[in-house]
């Protein structure tokens, strides 16, 4: 086998390992760069979207209590947002557990009173408000679960650079969903100001969030 053919097969195998069997896609939002912020624009905090944070456009979802979840629910708080689905076998429970530990750390440091964690399901057919409630409250009773009609989800995820794809259902009606693994951060103005790319570590996310928050508070 020549080296070029061997390399091509290796690339195909690696791609299959990443996106196959419902594994989350380790993709970054395409709307803006996630490179380190340069000193002339601000501190070098990985994932900080500055100096041009994206204003989140209006959206309409439903939370795990059956109440409206829209842009106003993001304003006035710092929000960690993760997009997945409750039947996810791996990256979703792992990420939600990490976010639980982040929330615990912020509570210990008394810096989390105005923060929230929002889990947005991209699988509305299976994730009813009741199902979402059981799921998010397993990790933390203060976490928010939300979902909505396919059109609303597509509109929201596209503006934020989140990608997902539902597989075809098997004969029992079961299916997997490929989805981006990034956790997004919005500020109290409803702007997308940060992105935490996988793999996620609670101590690292907490430190980066507090650094982002400190810098952005100084700019307001």
N, C-alpha and C positions, 0 to 999 in steps of 0.2 A: 504494500500500500504506500503510495507516495505521500510526502509530508503535507501537501495541500489538502488531499482528500482526508487524511487523518485529522487535520485541524478542523475541517468542516464538520466531520462526524462528532468531534469533541464539543464544538459549539452547539450543535443540535442537541446533544445529550445534556449539556448544562442547561439549555433553555427548557428542555422537557422537565428537568428536575425542579426548576424554579416555578413553572406555571402549571405543572401537571397535578392531578388529583386534588384540586381545590386549594392548593397552597396559595397564600397571599402573594400578590405581585409586589416585589420590592421596587416600586416605581415612585418617582418624585413628581409633585405637581409641576405641570408644564407652564403655568402662567408666569412664573418669575424664577430668578436664579436663587439657588439655595447655597451658593458659595459663601465663604466667610465674608463678613462685612469688612470693608477696608477701613483703615484708621481714619481716613479723611471723612468718612461718612458716619462713623460710630465705632463702638468697640468690636473686636473680632470675636463675636459670639456665633458659633456654628448654628445655622438654621434661622438666624434673625433676618427678617425681610425688611431691610431698611436701605435707602431712605424712601422707598416708594411702596408702602404696604397697600395691599389690595382691599378696597372697601367691599364687603360682602353685599351682594345684591339681595333684595327681598326674596323670601321663600316661604312656603307654607307646608309644614309637616304636622304630625300629631304625636304627642308625647305618650309615655306609658300609662298616664292617667286618663287618656282620651281627650286631653286639652290641646289647644292650638300651641304649636311650637314654631315660632317665626323669628324674624330678625330682632324683634324687640326683646326676645328671651336671651339674646347674646349680649345686648347692650347693658352696661353697668357692671359687667363681670368679666373676668378672664376665663375663657372657655377652652378646655382641652377637648378636641373633637376627633373621634375615631369612627371610621366607616367599615362595617363588616356585617355579620349575620350570626344569629344565635346557634345555628347548626354547625358553625365552623369548628373543625376538629382540632385546630392548633393555634394559629396566630392570634385569633380573637380572644380566647380565654387567657392566653399568655399576656397579651397587651393589656387586657382589662385588669389582670392581676398586677401588672406593673403600675397602671394608673391608680389602682387602689393603694399601692405602697407610696406613690407620689403624693396622693391626697393625705395619707397618714403622716408623711414627713412634713408637709406644709402645715398640717394641724399642730404637730408637735412644735414647730417653729413659730406658730401663730401668724402665719403669712398666707393662710388659705381661706380666710373668711369670705372673700369675694371671688372665689374661683369655683368652677363647676366642671364636671366631666360629662360629656355628651356622647352617647353611643348611638350612631345613626345606622339603622339596618337598611341594607340595600336589597333585602329579601322580604318585601311587604306581604307576599302571598302566604308566608309561613309565620311571620313575626307580627302577631297581633299585639295590641297594647298590653293585654294580660300576659302574653308570653314575654314581651320585653320587660315588663315589670318584674317578673320572677328572675329574669336573667340579670338585669343591672343591679337589682337589690341584693342579689347573692354576693356581689363584690362589695357594694357599699349602698346603704339605703338612701344616700343623697345623690347618687348618680342618676342621670337622666337618660331614658331611652326614647328614641323618636324614629318615625318612619313616615312614609307617605305614598301617594300615587307614583307610579313609575315616571310619569312626566315631570313631577316635581323633583323627584330624586335625581333624574337625569339633568335637570336644569341646575340644581344645586351642586352636584358633583362636577359637572363640566366647568363651572365658573371657578371651582376650587382646585381643579387639576386632578381630581380623584377618578380612578378608572376601576370599573368592575364589569364582570361578565358572568352571566348565569349559564351553567352547563345544562344540557338536555337531561330531563328526568329519566330515571330507570323505570323498569316495569312496576316497581313499588311506589313510584312517585318521589323518590329521593334524588337529590341533586346537590352538587357542590357549586360554590361561587368563587371565582378568582377575584381578588380585590387588592387595591393599594394598601400598603401596610403602614403608611405614615400617620402620625398623630399631628393634627393641626392646632395652632394656638391663635385665638382671636382675642383682641383687647376690648376694653369696655366701650370703645367707640364702634365695635362691630367690624374691625379691620383684621384681615389675615396678616398677622405680624410674625409668625414663627412656624417652623416645620421641624418635627422630630422624626428623622428617618430611622427605620429598623436597622439593626436590632436595638431594642429599647432597654435601657437600664435606669432604674428608679433614681438612683443617686445622681446620675448624669443629667437626667431630665429635670430633676428638681433644681439642681445648681444652674442649669442653663435658663430655666424659666425665671428664677429669681434674678439672674443677671439681665435677662431681656426686660423684665418688669422694671427693675431699677433704672435701666437706661431710658426706657420709654416714658416712665413717670417724670423723668427730668425734662423730657421734650414737650410735655403737655403744659 
